[in-house]
């Protein structure tokens, strides 16, 4: 980050430079009343950056709000920079709009309420339903496009399980942008412009080098979408990155080829049904049958949206079926696990004993490539309590013409096209961009008129970044055993100034330093507590917990030497700096950090 | 307002200086799809500053958002200036908190909803229920006080009737501050500090000279509160100002003494019951009885919260009963109109014929001072269809020892203590400050410990200002027949630069001017539309509707003379200015406006 007095003065309009601990009504807490499920909640609560109002709902206290505002400010600057125009849409949004897109019923996280006049409204968790008719109202001619609007606004999600502090809340601050285009080419061009803006944001936040552009599911709208995923041990997403490249995929859609398994037995053995009652899981089954897990098979029956249609999918036992992939291959809209009744009707057996052998002809079977090249493998016998072993393609059932990739990718899998192995890591989603195609424009019949007066549908994209989620993510990513460590760009203050002891001279000098920093726009939190109960240990611990990049300590001892102690929060390095040199020293520190 | 390049550069961090009409996706509208009930809604919608999502719910479009942000910025600066610390509390707030204060059921405008986990929550219309336990968590010792926190946040009110555009909405932006004190003296001191901050805000908004500090009802919490009321013909409040002073009262609490009426008849006439069936209103009654309205009497029966207690209140016919005053005098908590059954039971007559004569002894009677000195007056006969005329104190009923002030003040009334007449005017409430005493601290058992370790309850105050309401108010106050007229401090842009015609040289020069203004931080909306269909008339009308303080017009004609046309939106004055002189000219204009 570059910092100089001019920039600082500018920023100070937004973030006044000074605060004294004695003015800050918030205090740090050593212990929380209840255990939190995440590091970010624990540290932010202990440090008094946020307050929990209920599960998944937080208030932002002075230091937390400063971080939040700084993140929002960076995001706004980069959005403005790519021509997105800021607006502010309402939280309350009428049922009619959600009915037009079909999401009034399909979106589970929609908070709904009834007004005094009997009207039903939603608390918007996202704004396609508002922004589409809004832009449509003003833009009809090809000359009006492209358009991109954005907002920074509180969003609401009726999550059954809020978790991970600021990472998955019921009320959270979000930047959402929406773009409108007259052609696929223009949409794709702008999609990359937004991608670049996002990359700049992550660079400015200090996480550019560990943030990946990851292909993800496009949901019902589109073939694909993209997430920005920041590498982090505590992340809930699993990222598959083609080794030696930057090509990344979310686990949910990562194409994968199972590594070949060499089986010891070379020739087919006699097929046999083995009784095995109530065995749960492939590990247990393999053990019971005394075969390797790779010889077991998972066969799952699904029903599609077409009445009565049942399909079977099979993978090698150590894999799981990926329903997103399967849906795409089948080309169906809905896919749900077959009910116990359906399983019984189709296989003749209870759930847990399905196999591909002897299935009724009308059941389409999809086999994963992990099934390829196996000999003497196991499979449900379609008979309650029985497993068939030593099944072989060719002899017992025909080898399918096509094997598919319908498995959830695993560490050790191969990227099929390149043949390269995957590097797999945990990450936190810190943003996503999404082609919406004509999903919403067609719901609202939003068309533009071209040069010849002909009408064509508008193409849309959306671009989201959770401002409060970023705040939580930065804690997950940068904290250590002492507390948080804020990147310079979003730290609540640049400097934590700790005056030690009860000597007036120390506090006079601290006050002077405080003012000097203020004058050049360096943001200082001055720990001016003179209470006997607050010793240096407490002050240092508070600083470390709060994660402000540097601490300057003034005490009788340092004052004797006309110096201060300068502590780098990140490295823990302590340097003695002459008081006269501290201002230029800090400036340099801020510039290089 | 003072403006110079330095200030501008600073502001530009918040409000980038430039925008071209062609980049702005919004367009003005000549006609609205439906008639609006207020000038602010009509003009803001026509100008494309806001979008109506449903009754009382608006989105803010680029120009509207700029105004909103500038208002919020001024408010934030003045709050910071009086030591209030910014936080951001949640919208969702748990039922328990509202039950503790008793407002879960008593607050009619509370939006309530149930979450996926079955928990009931409110959408906060105000934040006492959140802020009180929040500050309580951190502040317990006398040393921790005073504390004042504030936020700028969307608020929600389940209004049965949203109206007047941004003035009374269901979702609106608000600044709410809350202060906490250990003594009444300290509270009173800070209350005046906040008052002063509010006055500074109104001065900066350009409405200081027409904004009044008005005593208003304290509701259930407190004896009084204060509103800031800006004089405006379209305002919904009526303000009573003691002539020649700045002492103002909201109509709801204005103490008043009725002007004496001289009655022509000097001696008592025989009392008589006159039949008069189904006569509605005192005007009609007076006409029917051939007496002046001043001779009629309104007698109203009320029930209090004490089971079975009924009281009667009487005013001269041309007044109404003020229930707030009456409650205070009786010293009761609740007061409701007696039911028809109660009226029948007590008076023996249907509703509409109550009088003070012949009432049961246990009914306490309160008479307004407007009853004083009357002779031969009318009164309900406590007999269905009958009115008694020529009633006289002394002869027909005892003159009460005390007359009270229990009337709704009217124009022409006298301020009782000073004896001076009132000046009465319409106004819009643009803010209010409110002593909360121990109302909320006692709900949450919020106490502080003094020097001796003794516990005492905390005193609170709250300070509200509707940011979006201010925006609507400024339109009501400053608009003219052509459109809005924004004060310099909150105008979306300083200058509307209109290039006229289709000549390249004009647009080249306009572009140059646009950049020059940008460089010194003067905010310009550049109307760069070259579409043949958009003539000068449309551009000028758009400017006037949007209400930007000045318009600079460049055309072939002005370019020939190396000049521009400068139009002052407020006065309509047009000046020809040399292009080389326009920058310093505009600076001067901005400084004096």
Interface residues (C-beta under 8 A of the other chain):
Chain A: X9 X10 X11 X13 X14 X16 X23 X24 X25 X26 X27 X48 X51 X53 X54 X55 X57 X58 X59 X60 X61 X62 X65 X68 X80 X83 X85 X86 X87 X88 X89 X90 X91 X92 X93 X94 X108 X109 X111 X112 X113 X115 X116 X117 X119 X121 X123 X130 X134 X135 X137 X138 X139 X143 X144 X147 X149 X154 X156 X158 X159 X160 X170 X171 X531
Chain B: X9 X10 X11 X13 X14 X16 X23 X24 X25 X26 X27 X48 X51 X53 X54 X55 X57 X58 X59 X60 X61 X62 X65 X68 X80 X83 X85 X86 X87 X88 X89 X90 X91 X92 X93 X94 X108 X109 X111 X112 X113 X115 X116 X117 X119 X121 X123 X130 X134 X135 X137 X138 X139 X143 X144 X147 X149 X154 X156 X158 X159 X160 X170 X171 X531
